[in-house]
Amino acid sequence: FHNLILKDTSHLYFENLNPQNTDLSIEKFSLTNTVINGRVDFSENIISCLDLKDSIILGTLTRRNFNPDCANWETATLLKNEELKQNNLIRALKYKAIEKDLYMKWLKYTTVYFKWCRKCGHIVDLKSKNKIKKLYDKLYKIQQKYQIPEDTIIIDEDISLCKLRSDRLSLRLSWAFNDHGQSWLRGIFVTLGVWFVCFGMFYLPSLLIALHDKNYLMLLWSTLTSNIFFENLLDYLNPTNYESLKKYFISKTLCMRISETIGMIWFLLGKALVPYGIFEVVQAFRKYNKID
């Protein structure tokens, strides 16, 4: 169904689509670019995927025994809003996570598509043609993997490749730290891992020095089991404490500039990600209290 305007007195009801109880299944049910002023009911579990792209629901969309996949993030958004209308926060949170996950995949496809469009306007030699072919092959694989129709991509003249990448990074971090607000336990483990890895890569002797030190493993073990290491590890949780970084630059064992630079990057990365992880844990833990 496409390009419909359903009046406020209309009532579409989809049930018993498989009266013979055969193995019939509907791969995708589309109700796109449609304004629903009335009521649409779904009561059929043989539909595998639902597509409500570009539709507007001003009336009611009810579902019973109906749990299909969402064809795109726009569909997940509409279903999330329908659950919020009924104050069903639990199901709304489920669709919120699906919405973010599908949007993250859509951004991945859009980023490659955007790069491909730009490259197509600058074909100057065989090398550039090969790059375009590789981009197109990557684009096709992503499109097939995530089932993204090509006509869903609209390139805005003011679009920024940097913005697309930054938005995708934000969603990837949300997925990594708490599965888009669904798992606070996952957030705890990931935050602990980031805390230990970032500080460890900053604190431990440089790998460049390790290449010339035959006792590196012994030095590593003694460092990890020392009280000083754990004291500094706990101090690292303080977002305003940069004493370890000051000592790092005057350390005689880490005099090489390249080591100082790499260590500083790890230090600052952890200072940003650990508080972010704590915030995501709290957000996921309170997921049933509110929804964005």
The 8 nearest C-alpha neighbors of each residue, nearest first, counted from 0:
[[1, 30, 29, 31, 2, 3, 33, 28],
 [0, 2, 31, 3, 32, 30, 33, 29],
 [3, 1, 32, 33, 31, 4, 0, 34],
 [4, 2, 33, 1, 5, 34, 32, 0],
 [3, 5, 34, 33, 6, 35, 2, 36],
 [4, 6, 35, 36, 9, 34, 37, 3],
 [7, 5, 36, 9, 8, 37, 4, 35],
 [6, 8, 37, 36, 9, 5, 58, 38],
 [7, 9, 6, 37, 10, 36, 38, 5],
 [10, 8, 37, 6, 7, 5, 38, 11],
 [9, 11, 38, 39, 37, 12, 8, 40],
 [12, 10, 39, 40, 38, 9, 13, 37],
 [11, 13, 40, 39, 41, 14, 10, 42],
 [14, 12, 41, 42, 40, 11, 43, 16],
 [13, 15, 42, 43, 16, 12, 41, 40],
 [14, 16, 17, 18, 43, 13, 42, 19],
 [17, 15, 14, 18, 43, 13, 45, 23],
 [16, 18, 15, 20, 19, 23, 21, 45],
 [19, 17, 15, 20, 16, 21, 14, 23],
 [18, 20, 21, 17, 16, 23, 22, 15],
 [21, 19, 18, 17, 22, 23, 15, 16],
 [22, 20, 23, 19, 17, 18, 24, 45],
 [23, 21, 24, 20, 17, 45, 19, 25],
 [22, 24, 21, 17, 25, 45, 20, 16],
 [25, 23, 45, 46, 26, 22, 47, 17],
 [26, 24, 46, 27, 45, 47, 28, 23],
 [25, 27, 47, 48, 46, 24, 28, 45],
 [28, 26, 48, 25, 49, 47, 29, 46],
 [27, 29, 49, 50, 48, 46, 30, 25],
 [30, 28, 50, 31, 0, 49, 51, 27],
 [29, 31, 0, 51, 1, 50, 33, 28],
 [30, 32, 51, 1, 52, 33, 54, 29],
 [33, 31, 54, 53, 2, 1, 52, 34],
 [32, 34, 54, 3, 2, 31, 4, 1],
 [33, 35, 55, 4, 54, 5, 56, 36],
 [36, 34, 56, 5, 37, 57, 58, 55],
 [37, 35, 58, 7, 57, 6, 5, 34],
 [38, 36, 7, 58, 9, 8, 6, 35],
 [37, 39, 59, 10, 58, 60, 9, 11],
 [38, 40, 11, 60, 10, 12, 59, 61],
 [41, 39, 12, 61, 60, 62, 13, 11],
 [42, 40, 62, 13, 43, 61, 12, 63],
 [43, 41, 63, 14, 64, 65, 62, 13],
 [42, 44, 14, 65, 45, 41, 64, 15],
 [43, 45, 65, 46, 64, 42, 66, 67],
 [44, 46, 24, 43, 25, 47, 23, 17],
 [47, 45, 25, 44, 48, 67, 26, 24],
 [48, 46, 67, 26, 27, 25, 68, 45],
 [47, 49, 27, 68, 67, 69, 46, 26],
 [50, 48, 28, 69, 27, 70, 29, 67],
 [49, 51, 29, 70, 52, 74, 30, 28],
 [52, 50, 31, 74, 30, 54, 29, 53],
 [51, 53, 31, 54, 73, 50, 74, 32],
 [54, 52, 32, 31, 51, 55, 33, 73],
 [55, 53, 32, 33, 31, 52, 51, 34],
 [56, 54, 34, 35, 57, 33, 53, 32],
 [57, 55, 35, 58, 34, 36, 54, 59],
 [58, 56, 36, 35, 55, 59, 34, 37],
 [57, 59, 36, 37, 56, 35, 38, 60],
 [60, 58, 38, 61, 39, 37, 56, 57],
 [59, 61, 39, 40, 38, 62, 81, 58],
 [62, 60, 40, 41, 59, 39, 63, 38],
 [63, 61, 41, 65, 40, 42, 64, 60],
 [64, 62, 42, 65, 41, 61, 43, 40],
 [63, 65, 42, 44, 43, 66, 62, 41],
 [64, 66, 44, 63, 62, 43, 42, 67],
 [67, 65, 64, 68, 44, 47, 62, 46],
 [68, 66, 48, 47, 49, 46, 65, 69],
 [67, 69, 48, 47, 49, 70, 66, 46],
 [70, 68, 49, 71, 48, 74, 75, 50],
 [69, 71, 50, 49, 48, 68, 74, 72],
 [72, 70, 73, 69, 74, 101, 75, 50],
 [71, 73, 98, 75, 101, 74, 102, 76],
 [74, 72, 76, 75, 71, 52, 77, 51],
 [75, 73, 51, 77, 76, 72, 71, 52],
 [74, 76, 98, 72, 78, 73, 77, 94],
 [77, 75, 73, 79, 74, 78, 98, 72],
 [78, 76, 80, 74, 79, 75, 81, 73],
 [77, 79, 81, 75, 80, 76, 74, 82],
 [80, 78, 91, 76, 94, 82, 77, 81],
 [79, 81, 83, 77, 82, 78, 76, 84],
 [82, 80, 78, 84, 83, 79, 77, 85],
 [81, 83, 87, 79, 91, 85, 84, 80],
 [82, 84, 86, 80, 85, 81, 87, 91],
 [85, 83, 81, 82, 86, 80, 87, 79],
 [84, 86, 83, 82, 87, 81, 88, 80],
 [87, 85, 83, 84, 88, 82, 91, 89],
 [88, 86, 82, 85, 89, 83, 90, 91],
 [87, 89, 91, 90, 86, 92, 83, 287],
 [90, 88, 92, 91, 87, 93, 287, 82],
 [89, 91, 93, 92, 88, 87, 94, 82],
 [90, 92, 79, 88, 94, 82, 93, 89],
 [93, 91, 95, 89, 90, 94, 88, 96],
 [92, 94, 90, 91, 96, 95, 97, 89],
 [93, 95, 97, 79, 91, 96, 92, 75],
 [94, 96, 92, 98, 93, 97, 91, 79],
 [95, 97, 179, 99, 94, 98, 93, 100],
 [98, 96, 94, 100, 95, 99, 101, 75],
 [97, 99, 72, 75, 95, 101, 96, 100],
 [100, 98, 102, 96, 97, 101, 103, 95],
 [99, 101, 97, 103, 102, 98, 96, 104],
 [102, 100, 72, 104, 103, 98, 99, 97],
 [103, 101, 105, 99, 104, 72, 100, 98],
 [102, 104, 106, 100, 101, 105, 167, 99],
 [105, 103, 107, 101, 106, 102, 108, 100],
 [104, 106, 102, 108, 107, 103, 109, 101],
 [107, 105, 109, 103, 104, 108, 110, 102],
 [108, 106, 104, 110, 105, 109, 103, 111],
 [107, 109, 105, 106, 111, 110, 112, 141],
 [108, 110, 106, 112, 107, 111, 113, 105],
 [109, 111, 113, 107, 112, 108, 106, 163],
 [110, 112, 114, 113, 108, 109, 115, 138],
 [113, 111, 109, 115, 110, 114, 108, 116],
 [112, 114, 110, 116, 111, 115, 109, 117],
 [115, 113, 111, 117, 112, 116, 118, 110],
 [114, 116, 112, 118, 113, 117, 134, 111],
 [117, 115, 113, 119, 114, 118, 112, 120],
 [116, 118, 114, 115, 119, 120, 113, 121],
 [117, 119, 115, 121, 120, 116, 114, 131],
 [118, 120, 116, 117, 121, 122, 115, 131],
 [121, 119, 118, 117, 122, 116, 115, 123],
 [120, 122, 118, 119, 123, 117, 127, 124],
 [123, 121, 127, 124, 119, 120, 128, 118],
 [122, 124, 121, 127, 125, 128, 126, 120],
 [125, 123, 126, 127, 122, 128, 129, 121],
 [124, 126, 128, 127, 129, 123, 122, 130],
 [127, 125, 129, 128, 124, 130, 123, 122],
 [126, 128, 130, 129, 125, 124, 122, 131],
 [129, 127, 125, 131, 126, 130, 122, 132],
 [128, 130, 132, 126, 131, 127, 133, 125],
 [131, 129, 127, 133, 132, 128, 134, 126],
 [132, 130, 134, 128, 129, 133, 135, 118],
 [131, 133, 129, 135, 134, 130, 136, 128],
 [134, 132, 136, 130, 135, 131, 137, 129],
 [133, 135, 131, 137, 132, 136, 115, 138],
 [134, 136, 138, 132, 137, 133, 139, 131],
 [137, 135, 133, 139, 138, 134, 132, 140],
 [138, 136, 134, 140, 135, 139, 133, 141],
 [137, 139, 135, 141, 136, 140, 134, 142],
 [138, 140, 142, 136, 137, 141, 135, 143],
 [141, 139, 137, 143, 142, 138, 144, 136],
 [142, 140, 144, 138, 143, 139, 145, 108],
 [141, 143, 147, 139, 146, 140, 145, 144],
 [144, 142, 146, 140, 141, 145, 139, 147],
 [143, 145, 141, 142, 146, 140, 147, 139],
 [144, 146, 142, 147, 143, 141, 104, 105],
 [147, 145, 143, 142, 144, 148, 70, 141],
 [146, 148, 142, 145, 149, 143, 151, 105],
 [149, 147, 150, 151, 146, 142, 152, 143],
 [150, 148, 151, 152, 147, 142, 153, 112],
 [149, 151, 152, 148, 153, 147, 154, 142],
 [152, 150, 149, 148, 153, 147, 105, 52],
 [153, 151, 150, 149, 154, 109, 148, 112],
 [154, 152, 155, 151, 150, 109, 149, 113],
 [153, 155, 156, 152, 113, 158, 109, 157],
 [154, 156, 158, 157, 153, 159, 152, 113],
 [155, 157, 158, 154, 159, 153, 113, 160],
 [158, 156, 155, 159, 154, 160, 162, 153],
 [159, 157, 155, 156, 160, 154, 162, 163],
 [160, 158, 162, 161, 163, 157, 156, 164],
 [159, 161, 163, 162, 164, 158, 110, 113],
 [160, 162, 164, 159, 163, 165, 166, 158],
 [163, 161, 165, 159, 164, 160, 166, 158],
 [164, 162, 160, 166, 161, 165, 167, 110],
 [163, 165, 167, 161, 162, 166, 168, 160],
 [164, 166, 168, 162, 167, 163, 161, 169],
 [167, 165, 169, 163, 168, 164, 162, 170],
 [166, 168, 164, 170, 169, 165, 103, 171],
 [169, 167, 171, 165, 170, 166, 164, 172],
 [168, 170, 166, 172, 167, 171, 165, 173],
 [169, 171, 173, 167, 172, 168, 103, 174],
 [172, 170, 168, 174, 173, 169, 175, 167],
 [171, 173, 175, 169, 174, 170, 176, 168],
 [174, 172, 170, 179, 171, 176, 175, 177],
 [173, 175, 178, 179, 171, 172, 176, 177],
 [176, 174, 172, 173, 177, 178, 171, 189],
 [175, 177, 186, 173, 174, 189, 172, 276],
 [176, 178, 186, 182, 180, 179, 185, 183],
 [179, 177, 174, 181, 180, 182, 175, 176],
 [180, 178, 174, 173, 96, 177, 181, 99],
 [179, 181, 283, 177, 178, 182, 282, 286],
 [180, 182, 178, 179, 283, 177, 183, 96],
 [183, 181, 177, 185, 184, 283, 178, 180],
 [182, 184, 280, 283, 186, 284, 185, 177],
 [185, 183, 187, 186, 182, 188, 280, 177],
 [186, 184, 188, 183, 182, 187, 177, 189],
 [185, 187, 176, 177, 183, 280, 189, 184],
 [188, 186, 184, 190, 185, 189, 191, 280],
 [187, 189, 191, 185, 190, 186, 192, 184],
 [188, 190, 192, 186, 191, 187, 176, 193],
 [191, 189, 193, 276, 187, 192, 188, 273],
 [192, 190, 194, 188, 189, 193, 187, 195],
 [191, 193, 189, 195, 190, 194, 196, 188],
 [192, 194, 190, 196, 191, 195, 197, 189],
 [195, 193, 191, 192, 197, 196, 273, 190],
 [194, 196, 192, 198, 193, 197, 199, 191],
 [197, 195, 199, 193, 198, 194, 192, 200],
 [198, 196, 269, 265, 200, 199, 194, 195],
 [197, 199, 201, 195, 200, 196, 202, 266],
 [198, 200, 196, 202, 201, 197, 203, 195],
 [199, 201, 197, 198, 202, 203, 196, 265],
 [202, 200, 262, 198, 199, 265, 266, 203],
 [201, 203, 199, 200, 198, 204, 262, 247],
 [202, 204, 199, 200, 201, 205, 219, 222],
 [205, 203, 206, 202, 208, 209, 253, 252],
 [204, 206, 207, 208, 258, 209, 203, 253],
 [205, 207, 209, 208, 210, 204, 258, 203],
 [208, 206, 205, 209, 210, 211, 258, 204],
 [207, 209, 205, 206, 210, 211, 212, 204],
 [208, 210, 206, 212, 211, 207, 215, 205],
 [209, 211, 208, 207, 212, 206, 213, 215],
 [212, 210, 209, 208, 213, 207, 215, 214],
 [211, 213, 209, 214, 215, 210, 208, 216],
 [214, 212, 215, 211, 209, 210, 216, 217],
 [215, 213, 217, 212, 216, 218, 209, 219],
 [214, 216, 218, 217, 212, 213, 209, 219],
 [217, 215, 219, 218, 214, 220, 213, 221],
 [216, 218, 220, 219, 214, 215, 221, 222],
 [217, 219, 215, 221, 216, 220, 222, 214],
 [220, 218, 216, 222, 217, 221, 215, 223],
 [221, 219, 217, 223, 222, 218, 216, 224],
 [220, 222, 218, 224, 219, 223, 225, 217],
 [223, 221, 219, 225, 220, 224, 218, 228],
 [222, 224, 220, 221, 225, 219, 228, 229],
 [225, 223, 221, 222, 220, 226, 228, 229],
 [224, 226, 222, 227, 228, 223, 221, 229],
 [225, 227, 229, 228, 230, 224, 223, 222],
 [228, 226, 230, 225, 229, 231, 222, 232],
 [227, 229, 231, 226, 230, 225, 232, 223],
 [230, 228, 232, 231, 226, 227, 233, 225],
 [229, 231, 227, 233, 232, 228, 226, 234],
 [230, 232, 234, 228, 229, 233, 235, 227],
 [231, 233, 229, 235, 230, 234, 228, 198],
 [232, 234, 235, 230, 231, 236, 229, 237],
 [235, 233, 231, 236, 232, 237, 230, 240],
 [236, 234, 232, 233, 237, 231, 240, 238],
 [237, 235, 234, 233, 238, 232, 273, 270],
 [236, 238, 235, 240, 239, 234, 233, 241],
 [239, 237, 240, 236, 270, 235, 274, 241],
 [240, 238, 237, 241, 236, 235, 270, 242],
 [239, 241, 237, 238, 242, 235, 234, 243],
 [242, 240, 244, 243, 239, 245, 235, 238],
 [241, 243, 245, 244, 240, 246, 247, 234],
 [244, 242, 246, 245, 241, 247, 231, 240],
 [243, 245, 247, 241, 242, 246, 248, 263],
 [244, 246, 242, 247, 243, 248, 241, 249],
 [247, 245, 243, 249, 244, 248, 250, 242],
 [246, 248, 244, 250, 245, 249, 243, 253],
 [249, 247, 246, 250, 245, 259, 244, 253],
 [248, 250, 246, 247, 251, 245, 254, 253],
 [249, 251, 247, 253, 252, 248, 246, 254],
 [252, 250, 253, 254, 249, 248, 247, 255],
 [251, 253, 250, 254, 204, 255, 208, 205],
 [254, 252, 250, 251, 255, 258, 259, 205],
 [253, 255, 251, 252, 256, 250, 259, 248],
 [254, 256, 258, 257, 253, 259, 252, 260],
 [257, 255, 259, 258, 260, 254, 253, 261],
 [256, 258, 260, 259, 255, 261, 262, 254],
 [259, 257, 261, 256, 255, 260, 262, 205],
 [258, 260, 256, 262, 257, 261, 263, 255],
 [259, 261, 257, 263, 258, 262, 256, 264],
 [262, 260, 264, 258, 263, 259, 257, 265],
 [261, 263, 201, 259, 265, 264, 260, 258],
 [262, 264, 266, 260, 261, 265, 259, 267],
 [265, 263, 261, 267, 262, 266, 268, 260],
 [266, 264, 268, 262, 197, 263, 267, 201],
 [265, 267, 263, 269, 264, 268, 201, 262],
 [266, 268, 270, 264, 269, 265, 263, 271],
 [269, 267, 265, 271, 270, 266, 264, 272],
 [268, 270, 272, 197, 271, 266, 267, 273],
 [271, 269, 267, 268, 272, 273, 266, 238],
 [270, 272, 269, 268, 273, 274, 267, 275],
 [273, 271, 275, 269, 274, 270, 276, 268],
 [272, 274, 276, 275, 269, 271, 194, 190],
 [275, 273, 277, 276, 272, 271, 278, 270],
 [276, 274, 272, 278, 273, 277, 279, 271],
 [275, 277, 273, 279, 190, 278, 274, 272],
 [278, 276, 274, 280, 279, 275, 273, 281],
 [277, 279, 275, 281, 276, 280, 274, 282],
 [280, 278, 282, 276, 281, 277, 283, 275],
 [281, 279, 183, 186, 277, 283, 278, 282],
 [280, 282, 284, 278, 279, 283, 285, 277],
 [283, 281, 279, 285, 280, 284, 286, 278],
 [282, 284, 180, 183, 286, 280, 285, 281],
 [283, 285, 281, 183, 282, 286, 280, 182],
 [286, 284, 282, 283, 288, 287, 281, 289],
 [285, 287, 283, 288, 284, 289, 282, 180],
 [288, 286, 285, 289, 88, 89, 290, 284],
 [289, 287, 285, 286, 290, 88, 284, 282],
 [290, 288, 287, 286, 291, 285, 88, 92],
 [289, 291, 286, 92, 288, 287, 88, 91],
 [290, 289, 95, 92, 286, 91, 282, 180]]
